[in-house]
Amino acid sequence: MKKSHIQTTVRWIVGLFFLAVALPKLAAPLELALAIFRYHLLPDALINLTALVLPWVELVAAVTLLLAPSSWRKAATVLLAGLLLVFTAAIAISLARGLDISCGCFTLKPGLGHIGAWSIIRNLTLLTMTIWAVWNRPRKGELEQKRAKRTK
Protein backbone atom coordinates (compact mmCIF):
# COMPACT_ATOMS: atom_id res chain seq x y z
CA MET A 1 0.00 0.00 0.00
CA LYS A 2 1.37 3.40 -0.94
CA LYS A 3 2.16 5.99 1.69
CA SER A 4 -0.43 8.37 0.21
CA HIS A 5 -3.14 5.70 0.55
CA ILE A 6 -2.19 5.12 4.17
CA GLN A 7 -2.30 8.86 4.85
CA THR A 8 -5.74 9.10 3.26
CA THR A 9 -6.97 6.16 5.34
CA VAL A 10 -5.59 7.71 8.54
CA ARG A 11 -7.16 11.05 7.66
CA TRP A 12 -10.55 9.40 7.15
CA ILE A 13 -10.32 7.38 10.37
CA VAL A 14 -9.54 10.47 12.44
CA GLY A 15 -12.06 12.63 10.59
CA LEU A 16 -14.89 10.11 10.93
CA PHE A 17 -14.05 9.55 14.59
CA PHE A 18 -14.40 13.26 15.36
CA LEU A 19 -17.52 13.51 13.23
CA ALA A 20 -19.02 10.62 15.21
CA VAL A 21 -18.21 12.21 18.58
CA ALA A 22 -19.34 15.72 17.55
CA LEU A 23 -22.86 14.84 16.39
CA PRO A 24 -24.28 13.54 19.71
CA LYS A 25 -22.76 16.54 21.50
CA LEU A 26 -24.41 18.96 19.08
CA ALA A 27 -27.76 17.30 19.72
CA ALA A 28 -27.48 17.47 23.51
CA PRO A 29 -25.57 20.52 24.78
CA LEU A 30 -27.05 20.27 28.29
CA GLU A 31 -25.92 16.66 28.66
CA LEU A 32 -22.48 17.64 27.35
CA ALA A 33 -22.27 20.43 29.94
CA LEU A 34 -23.04 17.86 32.65
CA ALA A 35 -20.39 15.49 31.28
CA ILE A 36 -17.83 18.32 31.30
CA PHE A 37 -18.87 19.31 34.82
CA ARG A 38 -18.28 15.75 36.10
CA TYR A 39 -14.58 16.04 35.23
CA HIS A 40 -14.24 18.91 37.75
CA LEU A 41 -11.50 20.54 35.68
CA LEU A 42 -13.07 23.75 34.36
CA PRO A 43 -14.41 26.70 36.29
CA ASP A 44 -18.21 26.68 36.35
CA ALA A 45 -18.30 29.84 34.23
CA LEU A 46 -16.64 28.02 31.29
CA ILE A 47 -18.65 24.80 31.31
CA ASN A 48 -21.67 25.98 29.30
CA LEU A 49 -19.53 27.90 26.82
CA THR A 50 -17.33 24.85 26.30
CA ALA A 51 -20.39 22.64 25.82
CA LEU A 52 -21.69 24.99 23.13
CA VAL A 53 -18.41 25.59 21.28
CA LEU A 54 -16.52 22.28 21.53
CA PRO A 55 -18.81 20.14 19.33
CA TRP A 56 -18.75 22.78 16.59
CA VAL A 57 -14.96 22.91 16.70
CA GLU A 58 -14.85 19.11 16.43
CA LEU A 59 -17.37 19.10 13.58
CA VAL A 60 -15.70 21.84 11.54
CA ALA A 61 -12.25 20.31 12.04
CA ALA A 62 -13.53 16.84 11.08
CA VAL A 63 -15.28 18.09 7.93
CA THR A 64 -12.19 20.12 7.03
CA LEU A 65 -10.00 17.06 7.47
CA LEU A 66 -12.32 14.98 5.29
CA LEU A 67 -13.32 17.37 2.53
CA ALA A 68 -11.16 20.50 2.42
CA PRO A 69 -8.13 21.10 0.21
CA SER A 70 -4.83 19.86 1.61
CA SER A 71 -3.73 23.38 2.54
CA TRP A 72 -6.57 23.51 5.10
CA ARG A 73 -6.20 19.94 6.34
CA LYS A 74 -2.93 20.54 8.18
CA ALA A 75 -4.58 23.20 10.37
CA ALA A 76 -7.49 20.84 11.10
CA THR A 77 -5.06 18.04 11.93
CA VAL A 78 -3.08 20.21 14.34
CA LEU A 79 -6.31 21.38 16.00
CA LEU A 80 -7.57 17.80 16.40
CA ALA A 81 -4.20 16.70 17.80
CA GLY A 82 -4.45 19.51 20.36
CA LEU A 83 -7.95 18.40 21.32
CA LEU A 84 -6.76 14.82 21.71
CA LEU A 85 -3.97 15.99 24.02
CA VAL A 86 -6.43 17.95 26.16
CA PHE A 87 -8.96 15.11 26.26
CA THR A 88 -6.28 12.55 27.14
CA ALA A 89 -4.94 14.77 29.93
CA ALA A 90 -8.47 15.28 31.29
CA ILE A 91 -9.09 11.53 31.33
CA ALA A 92 -5.72 10.79 32.95
CA ILE A 93 -6.24 13.44 35.64
CA SER A 94 -9.73 12.16 36.36
CA LEU A 95 -8.53 8.57 36.61
CA ALA A 96 -5.70 9.62 38.94
CA ARG A 97 -8.27 11.39 41.12
CA GLY A 98 -10.35 8.21 41.27
CA LEU A 99 -13.36 9.57 39.38
CA ASP A 100 -15.70 6.99 37.87
CA ILE A 101 -17.38 9.07 35.18
CA SER A 102 -18.64 8.77 31.64
CA CYS A 103 -16.19 9.88 28.98
CA GLY A 104 -18.67 12.14 27.19
CA CYS A 105 -17.31 10.98 23.86
CA PHE A 106 -19.78 8.81 21.95
CA THR A 107 -22.57 8.90 24.49
CA LEU A 108 -23.50 11.54 27.01
CA LYS A 109 -25.45 9.22 29.31
CA PRO A 110 -23.84 9.20 32.78
CA GLY A 111 -23.85 5.42 33.21
CA LEU A 112 -22.33 4.56 29.83
CA GLY A 113 -18.89 4.90 28.29
CA HIS A 114 -16.87 5.13 31.48
CA ILE A 115 -13.32 6.43 31.29
CA GLY A 116 -10.48 3.99 31.79
CA ALA A 117 -7.15 2.86 30.42
CA TRP A 118 -8.89 2.01 27.14
CA SER A 119 -9.90 5.68 26.73
CA ILE A 120 -6.29 6.76 27.08
CA ILE A 121 -5.05 4.05 24.69
CA ARG A 122 -7.70 5.02 22.12
CA ASN A 123 -6.80 8.71 22.34
CA LEU A 124 -3.05 8.08 22.18
CA THR A 125 -3.55 5.85 19.14
CA LEU A 126 -5.58 8.55 17.41
CA LEU A 127 -3.02 11.17 18.45
CA THR A 128 -0.18 9.09 17.00
CA MET A 129 -2.10 8.64 13.76
CA THR A 130 -2.87 12.35 13.60
CA ILE A 131 0.73 13.41 14.22
CA TRP A 132 1.98 10.88 11.69
CA ALA A 133 -0.42 12.24 9.08
CA VAL A 134 0.88 15.79 9.62
CA TRP A 135 4.59 15.04 9.68
CA ASN A 136 4.63 12.54 6.82
CA ARG A 137 3.11 14.83 4.25
CA PRO A 138 5.23 15.41 1.15
CA ARG A 139 7.48 18.44 1.51
CA LYS A 140 7.75 21.16 -1.10
CA GLY A 141 9.59 19.87 -4.09
CA GLU A 142 9.27 16.17 -3.17
CA LEU A 143 6.35 15.58 -5.52
CA GLU A 144 8.15 17.32 -8.38
CA GLN A 145 11.27 15.22 -7.75
CA LYS A 146 9.24 12.01 -7.76
CA ARG A 147 7.49 13.01 -10.98
CA ALA A 148 10.81 13.91 -12.61
CA LYS A 149 12.25 10.49 -11.71
CA ARG A 150 9.23 8.73 -13.23
CA THR A 151 9.56 10.58 -16.54
CA LYS A 152 13.24 9.66 -16.95
PyMOL commands that set and color helices and strands:
alter all, ss='L'
color gray80, all
select helices_A, chain A and resi 3-27+29-39+44-67+70-96+117-135+142-151
alter helices_A, ss='H'
color red, helices_A
deselect
rebuild
show_as cartoon
